[in-house]
């Protein structure tokens, strides 16, 4: 179980999906802090702000692949260029079942999974379990 605050960033232009995800997470993980951003550019801006202010980075980012302004793949490329040293794990998500999208997302080391939307509680459980496993690997 999570014995500390779980900081999650959701980057998705689908406001309904983001709202539902936030509710699922906060109802099931009382220590969760969830922030919402409508596109990759705003997500990158927030990460830069956090880094500059020396505030905690999100432990997990849920990243939609298809968004206007800056899509998920552009976000991942920018993230790897600027923040690859951070311990954040990213889960790509999409309505798309296109295998090439999954393969492309999984080429980024920071991506720990590709999840088809809409996400359900079992997906959130998987994300949290993966976060815990990754955290434990770092401290072994």
Helices and strands as residue ranges (DSSP letters): E 6-11, H 15-28, E 32-37, H 40-52, E 60-64, H 72-83, E 89-94, H 99-106, E 111-116, H 121-138
